[in-house]
Amino acid sequence: MCDVVISEVSAAGPNGASDEFVELYNAGPAAVSLAGWKLQYRSATGGSYQTLDTFSLGTTIPPKGYYLVASGTAG
């Protein structure tokens, strides 16, 4: 079972696409590896997904911790 949830999303702030973010939260008691996970976008009218980020080996969220992807930059 995975305890990672999307805790917050901003799909276009005052500066448009350069002001977007997704915040993930690990609600579980153990660290969760994000290795191989993908953050994807699909417009309301689009038929296919665009991969914005693929998380690399070693990317983890600690227990009760957060992970932020902002304007295409993970961290």
C-alpha positions as CSV (number, residue, x, y, z in Angstrom):
1,M,0.0,0.0,0.0
2,C,1.2,3.5,-0.8
3,D,0.5,6.4,1.4
4,V,1.5,9.2,-1.0
5,V,-1.2,11.7,-1.9
6,I,-1.3,15.0,-3.8
7,S,-1.5,17.6,-1.0
8,E,-1.6,20.7,-3.2
9,V,-1.7,21.8,-6.8
10,S,-1.3,25.1,-8.6
11,A,-2.1,24.7,-12.3
12,A,-1.3,28.3,-13.3
13,G,-0.4,31.1,-11.0
14,P,-0.1,34.8,-11.7
15,N,2.9,34.1,-13.9
16,G,1.2,31.4,-16.0
17,A,2.9,28.1,-16.7
18,S,6.1,29.2,-15.0
19,D,4.2,29.5,-11.7
20,E,2.9,25.9,-11.4
21,F,3.6,23.3,-8.8
22,V,2.5,19.9,-7.4
23,E,3.2,18.9,-3.8
24,L,3.2,15.3,-2.7
25,Y,2.8,14.1,0.9
26,N,3.7,10.8,2.4
27,A,1.2,10.1,5.1
28,G,2.8,6.7,6.0
29,P,5.2,5.5,8.6
30,A,8.0,4.6,6.2
31,A,9.9,6.4,3.4
32,V,8.5,5.9,-0.1
33,S,10.6,5.7,-3.2
34,L,9.4,7.7,-6.2
35,A,12.0,6.1,-8.5
36,G,10.3,5.6,-11.9
37,W,7.2,7.6,-11.0
38,K,6.1,10.1,-13.6
39,L,4.4,13.5,-13.3
40,Q,2.2,13.9,-16.4
41,Y,-0.1,16.5,-17.9
42,R,-3.1,16.2,-20.2
43,S,-5.2,19.1,-21.2
44,A,-9.0,18.9,-20.9
45,T,-9.2,18.5,-24.7
46,G,-6.0,16.5,-25.2
47,G,-5.9,12.8,-26.0
48,S,-2.4,12.0,-24.9
49,Y,-0.3,12.6,-21.8
50,Q,2.9,14.7,-21.7
51,T,5.5,13.6,-19.2
52,L,6.7,16.6,-17.2
53,D,9.1,14.8,-14.9
54,T,10.3,11.2,-14.3
55,F,11.7,10.8,-10.8
56,S,15.2,9.3,-10.7
57,L,16.6,6.5,-8.5
58,G,17.1,7.7,-5.0
59,T,14.2,10.1,-5.0
60,T,12.2,9.4,-1.8
61,I,9.7,11.1,0.5
62,P,10.4,10.6,4.2
63,P,7.6,9.5,6.5
64,K,5.2,12.4,7.1
65,G,7.3,14.4,4.6
66,Y,6.6,16.4,1.5
67,Y,8.1,16.5,-2.0
68,L,7.6,19.6,-4.3
69,V,7.7,19.7,-8.1
70,A,7.7,23.4,-9.2
71,S,7.6,24.6,-12.8
72,G,9.3,21.4,-14.0
73,T,11.9,21.3,-11.3
74,A,11.8,18.5,-8.7
75,G,13.0,18.9,-5.2
